[in-house]
Amino acid sequence: MKKRYDGYRSFEYLEPGVDYREFDLPPELGRVVPYVVPLSPEQEGRARRLLEEHVAISLHDHCGMTPDMAENDAYVREGREWYGFEGLAVSGLDAVFENFQDGTGTITSKSAWKWTDVIHDIGMRYSDVAHQSLVFVGSTVDDVLEAHASGRIAMIPALEAATPIENEIDRIDVLHGLGVRMMGIAYSESNALGSGLKEERDGGLTALGRQAVRRMNRLGVAIDVSHSGDVTAMDVCRLSEKPVFISHAGARGLWPSDRMKPDEVIGAVVDTGGVIGIEAAPHTTISKEHPEHSIDSVMDHFEYCVDLFGIEHVTFGPDTFFGDHVGLHIAYAGHLDAGDEPDHPVVPYVRGLENPSEFPNVVRWLVAHGYSDEQIVKAIGGNTLRALADVWV
């Protein structure tokens, strides 16, 4: 019989040196053996202080819980995704850009991005959030600051692609009215706005895409080019009058995957005043130095971008959830495939950033690698707040 661990509601729920295989952890945290970036007691105290005293934002995550992948199709059809409230409670985050089920949320259709499924998913999630006290729907910088002050978490609705608007530009207004404050132009496959990153030919922004960029600028919806093709992303950066975001990606200069962004695109986003959120979805932000995907691989991409573009434009969009991320990629390969990928060791999960509850490891890693308090505060939330202040109206 495993011992029940009851300390998970505080930042101290994981302690270096403790073998958590001896404990029965809550379901959000117990899928794999948790990993803690090792620090000295003094460093650990500093990491905790930084996370407690300053705003921490995930620029991209999916905070729902998934069952065993064999049961996932039936689970998704119900349109009632469980939310990882207990896991979020120990994440140290003050705000999370929540991307719902997005492309995998195929409730009434085998194809992703159906308008009615997206609206259903948003409404169901809001109903769930309304029946608890930790998370609330946020839409302003003040909401993020209030979340930090009150010890709660602002859930900022986001969509990875504008595909559900089809050719109805006013649907952007509807989504804004429903609280959506960030949206991608296209997912990996193209849509009516522009090209996705797995297309062989990138035609750039369409006429509708240009209208959409202008409309999002006016409404105050942050534009995300994480899954857009390179030409489309460059078009967005040239046209947008507000900062543009890469909410979750890494550097192609470090790992030659289409899912990563070339220096030219990252630089164009930086020139708009935007930021790149370094992601940790399995088998994405790998490096030649750390080919087995782990927090060290992720942070290789962080340091690459910091060295080239300055720490003022780099943050974190881990792109995690509570469940088997590798299994989900396999189950939904048709939706999630990014095209040809370089060979790399396959891992069952990303050690150190397996789900949103492990965000404190980002702060620990930065402390362990000599970053100053000022640099860490910028990277975990300050940069995002600065860019959002220029976007949200």
C-alpha positions in Angstrom: 0.0 0.0 0.0 1.4 3.4 -1.0 1.4 6.2 1.4 -0.9 9.1 0.6 1.0 12.4 0.1 -1.0 15.4 1.3 1.4 18.2 0.6 0.7 18.7 -3.0 -1.3 21.9 -2.5 1.7 24.0 -1.7 4.8 24.9 -3.6 6.7 22.6 -1.4 4.9 19.5 -2.6 8.1 18.1 -4.1 11.3 18.0 -2.2 14.7 17.1 -3.6 15.9 13.7 -2.5 12.5 12.2 -1.8 11.5 9.1 -3.7 7.9 9.8 -4.7 7.4 6.3 -5.9 6.6 5.5 -2.3 3.6 7.9 -2.4 0.1 7.8 -3.9 0.1 11.1 -5.7 -3.1 12.8 -7.1 -3.9 11.7 -10.6 -2.5 14.8 -12.3 0.9 14.3 -10.7 1.2 10.6 -10.4 1.5 9.4 -14.0 5.3 9.4 -13.9 7.8 9.8 -11.2 8.2 13.6 -10.6 11.5 15.1 -11.2 13.0 18.1 -9.3 15.9 20.1 -10.6 18.5 19.7 -7.8 19.5 22.9 -5.9 21.2 23.7 -2.7 18.9 24.7 0.2 19.9 28.4 -0.4 19.2 28.1 -4.1 15.9 26.4 -3.5 14.8 29.2 -1.2 15.7 31.7 -3.8 13.7 29.8 -6.5 10.7 29.7 -4.3 10.9 33.3 -3.4 11.1 34.3 -7.1 8.1 32.2 -8.0 6.0 33.4 -5.1 6.9 37.2 -5.4 6.8 37.6 -9.1 4.3 37.0 -11.9 4.7 33.6 -13.7 2.8 33.0 -17.0 2.6 30.0 -19.2 2.2 31.4 -22.8 0.8 28.1 -24.0 -0.6 25.0 -22.2 -3.5 22.6 -22.3 -4.4 22.0 -18.6 -7.0 19.3 -19.1 -6.5 15.7 -18.1 -6.7 12.8 -20.5 -7.4 9.1 -19.7 -5.6 6.1 -21.2 -5.4 6.7 -25.0 -7.5 3.6 -25.6 -10.4 5.4 -23.9 -9.6 8.9 -25.3 -11.9 8.9 -28.4 -15.0 8.1 -26.3 -13.9 10.6 -23.7 -13.4 13.4 -26.3 -16.9 12.7 -27.8 -18.5 13.5 -24.5 -17.1 17.1 -24.7 -16.5 17.2 -21.0 -12.7 17.4 -20.5 -11.6 17.1 -16.9 -9.4 20.0 -15.8 -6.3 19.6 -13.7 -7.1 22.0 -10.9 -5.0 20.2 -8.3 -2.0 20.0 -10.6 -2.3 23.7 -11.4 -2.5 24.5 -7.7 1.1 23.5 -7.4 2.4 25.0 -10.7 3.4 28.3 -9.3 1.7 29.9 -12.3 -0.4 33.1 -12.0 -1.7 32.9 -15.5 -1.9 30.2 -18.2 -2.9 30.7 -21.9 -5.3 27.8 -22.1 -5.7 26.2 -25.5 -8.6 23.8 -24.6 -8.7 20.6 -26.7 -8.1 22.6 -29.9 -7.4 20.4 -32.9 -7.8 17.2 -31.0 -11.2 18.3 -29.7 -13.2 16.4 -32.4 -16.5 16.1 -30.6 -19.0 15.9 -33.5 -16.6 15.4 -36.4 -13.5 13.3 -37.2 -12.0 16.5 -38.6 -10.5 19.1 -36.3 -11.4 22.7 -35.8 -15.2 22.6 -36.2 -16.8 25.9 -35.1 -19.5 24.2 -33.0 -17.0 22.0 -31.3 -14.8 24.9 -30.3 -17.7 26.9 -28.9 -19.0 23.9 -27.1 -15.5 23.3 -25.6 -15.2 26.9 -24.4 -18.6 27.0 -22.8 -18.2 23.7 -21.1 -14.8 24.8 -19.7 -16.3 28.1 -18.4 -19.0 26.1 -16.6 -16.4 23.9 -15.0 -14.3 27.0 -13.9 -17.4 28.6 -12.5 -17.8 25.8 -9.9 -14.4 26.2 -8.2 -12.4 29.0 -6.6 -8.7 28.6 -7.8 -9.0 29.5 -11.5 -10.9 32.3 -13.1 -11.2 33.5 -16.7 -8.8 36.4 -17.4 -8.7 38.8 -20.3 -6.6 41.8 -19.2 -3.2 42.5 -17.7 -4.9 43.6 -14.6 -6.5 40.2 -14.3 -3.1 38.6 -14.4 -1.9 41.0 -11.7 -5.0 40.3 -9.6 -4.4 36.6 -9.9 -0.9 37.0 -8.5 -2.1 39.2 -5.7 -4.9 36.9 -4.7 -3.1 33.6 -5.1 -5.4 32.4 -7.9 -4.7 31.6 -11.6 -6.0 33.5 -14.5 -7.0 31.2 -17.3 -6.6 33.1 -20.6 -8.6 31.5 -23.4 -6.6 30.9 -26.6 -6.9 28.9 -29.9 -4.0 27.5 -31.8 -5.5 28.4 -35.1 -8.2 30.6 -36.6 -9.4 27.7 -38.7 -12.9 27.6 -37.0 -13.8 31.0 -38.3 -13.8 29.5 -41.9 -14.4 32.6 -44.1 -16.4 34.5 -41.6 -14.2 37.4 -40.4 -16.8 38.5 -37.8 -16.4 35.2 -36.0 -13.2 36.8 -34.6 -15.4 39.3 -32.8 -17.6 36.5 -31.5 -14.5 34.7 -30.1 -13.2 37.9 -28.6 -16.7 38.3 -27.0 -16.3 34.8 -25.6 -13.0 35.8 -24.0 -10.5 34.4 -26.5 -7.4 36.7 -26.2 -4.8 34.8 -28.4 -5.3 33.0 -31.6 -3.0 31.4 -34.2 -3.3 32.1 -37.9 -3.0 28.5 -39.0 -2.3 25.1 -37.5 0.1 22.8 -39.2 -2.2 22.4 -42.2 -3.3 25.5 -44.2 -6.6 27.3 -43.8 -8.4 30.2 -45.4 -6.0 32.7 -43.7 -2.6 31.3 -44.6 -0.3 28.3 -44.7 0.6 25.9 -42.0 4.1 24.6 -41.3 3.7 21.2 -42.8 2.7 22.4 -46.3 5.3 21.9 -49.0 4.5 25.3 -50.5 3.8 28.3 -48.2 1.6 30.8 -50.0 1.7 33.4 -47.2 -1.2 35.3 -45.9 -4.3 35.3 -48.0 -6.6 38.4 -48.4 -8.8 37.0 -45.6 -5.6 36.5 -43.5 -4.7 40.1 -43.9 -8.2 41.1 -42.8 -7.9 38.8 -39.8 -4.6 40.3 -38.7 -6.0 43.8 -38.9 -9.2 42.7 -37.0 -7.2 41.0 -34.3 -5.1 44.1 -33.9 -8.1 46.3 -33.5 -10.0 43.9 -31.1 -7.0 43.1 -28.9 -6.5 39.5 -29.8 -2.8 38.5 -29.6 -1.6 36.8 -32.8 0.3 33.5 -32.6 2.4 32.1 -35.5 3.7 29.0 -33.7 2.2 26.6 -36.3 2.2 28.9 -39.3 4.6 28.4 -42.2 7.6 30.6 -42.4 6.4 32.8 -45.2 3.0 33.3 -43.6 4.6 34.1 -40.3 6.8 36.7 -41.9 3.8 38.3 -43.6 2.0 38.5 -40.3 5.0 40.3 -38.7 5.2 42.8 -41.6 1.5 43.6 -41.4 0.8 43.6 -37.7 0.8 46.9 -35.9 1.0 45.1 -32.5 3.5 42.6 -31.0 3.3 39.1 -32.5 3.8 35.9 -30.5 5.4 32.5 -31.0 3.6 31.0 -28.1 5.2 27.6 -28.2 8.2 26.6 -30.4 12.0 26.5 -30.4 14.9 27.3 -32.6 15.4 25.6 -35.9 19.0 26.7 -35.8 19.5 24.3 -32.9 17.3 21.4 -34.1 16.4 21.1 -37.8 12.7 20.4 -37.5 9.9 22.2 -39.4 8.2 22.6 -36.0 11.0 24.9 -34.9 11.3 28.5 -36.1 14.2 29.8 -38.1 16.2 32.8 -36.9 14.6 35.0 -39.5 11.1 34.3 -38.2 12.1 34.7 -34.5 13.9 37.9 -35.4 10.8 39.3 -37.2 8.6 38.5 -34.1 11.1 40.2 -31.9 11.1 43.3 -34.2 7.3 43.6 -33.6 8.0 43.7 -29.8 6.8 40.2 -29.4 8.1 37.1 -27.6 8.8 33.5 -28.2 7.6 30.9 -25.7 9.9 27.9 -25.5 7.9 24.7 -25.6 8.4 21.3 -24.1 5.9 19.0 -26.0 7.7 15.6 -26.4 10.2 15.4 -29.3 10.1 19.1 -30.2 12.7 21.2 -28.5 15.6 18.7 -28.8 19.2 19.6 -29.2 22.3 17.7 -30.4 23.8 18.2 -27.0 20.6 16.7 -25.3 18.9 14.5 -27.9 16.9 12.7 -25.3 14.2 15.3 -24.7 14.3 16.7 -21.1 14.3 20.0 -19.4 17.9 20.4 -20.4 17.0 20.1 -24.1 14.3 22.7 -23.6 16.6 25.1 -21.9 19.2 24.7 -24.7 16.6 26.4 -27.0 15.9 29.1 -24.3 19.6 30.0 -24.2 20.0 29.9 -28.0 17.2 32.5 -28.3 18.4 34.6 -25.4 21.9 34.7 -26.9 20.6 35.8 -30.3 17.7 38.1 -29.5 18.1 39.1 -25.8 16.3 37.8 -22.7 13.6 40.5 -23.1 12.0 38.5 -25.9 12.1 35.0 -24.6 9.7 33.2 -22.2 8.0 29.8 -21.8 5.0 28.1 -23.5 5.5 24.5 -22.3 2.6 23.0 -24.3 1.9 20.3 -21.7 -1.1 18.7 -20.2 -2.0 16.1 -17.6 -1.7 12.8 -19.4 0.2 10.8 -22.0 1.5 13.4 -24.4 3.4 10.9 -26.5 0.4 8.6 -26.7 -1.7 11.5 -27.8 0.7 12.4 -30.6 0.6 8.8 -31.8 -3.2 8.7 -31.6 -3.7 11.9 -33.5 -0.7 11.8 -35.8 -2.8 13.0 -38.7 -3.7 16.2 -37.0 -0.4 16.8 -35.2 2.3 15.8 -37.7 4.7 18.6 -38.6 6.2 16.9 -41.6 9.6 15.3 -41.9 11.4 15.1 -38.6 15.1 14.4 -37.9 15.9 11.1 -36.1 16.1 11.3 -32.3 15.8 9.0 -29.3 12.1 8.4 -28.4 11.2 9.2 -24.8 7.9 8.4 -23.0 7.8 11.9 -21.5 9.9 15.0 -21.0 11.8 14.7 -17.8 11.4 17.8 -15.7 8.5 19.4 -17.7 6.1 16.6 -18.1 3.0 18.5 -17.1 2.0 22.1 -15.9 2.7 21.2 -12.3 6.5 21.1 -13.1 6.8 24.7 -14.1 8.8 25.5 -10.9 11.6 23.5 -12.5 12.0 26.3 -15.0 12.8 28.7 -12.2 15.0 26.1 -10.5 17.0 25.6 -13.7 17.5 29.3 -14.2 18.7 29.7 -10.6 21.1 26.7 -11.0 22.6 28.2 -14.1 23.4 31.6 -12.7 20.7 33.9 -14.1 20.0 37.0 -12.1 16.7 37.8 -10.3 16.0 40.5 -12.9 16.6 38.1 -15.8 14.4 35.4 -14.3 11.5 37.8 -13.5 11.5 38.8 -17.2 11.7 35.3 -18.5 8.9 33.7 -16.4 6.3 36.5 -17.0 7.6 40.0 -17.2 8.3 39.8 -21.0 4.8 38.5 -21.7 3.1 41.2 -19.6 5.1 43.9 -21.4 4.0 42.6 -24.8 0.4 42.0 -23.8 0.1 45.6 -22.5 0.6 46.7 -26.1 -1.8 44.2 -27.6 -4.8 44.0 -25.3 -7.1 47.0 -25.7 
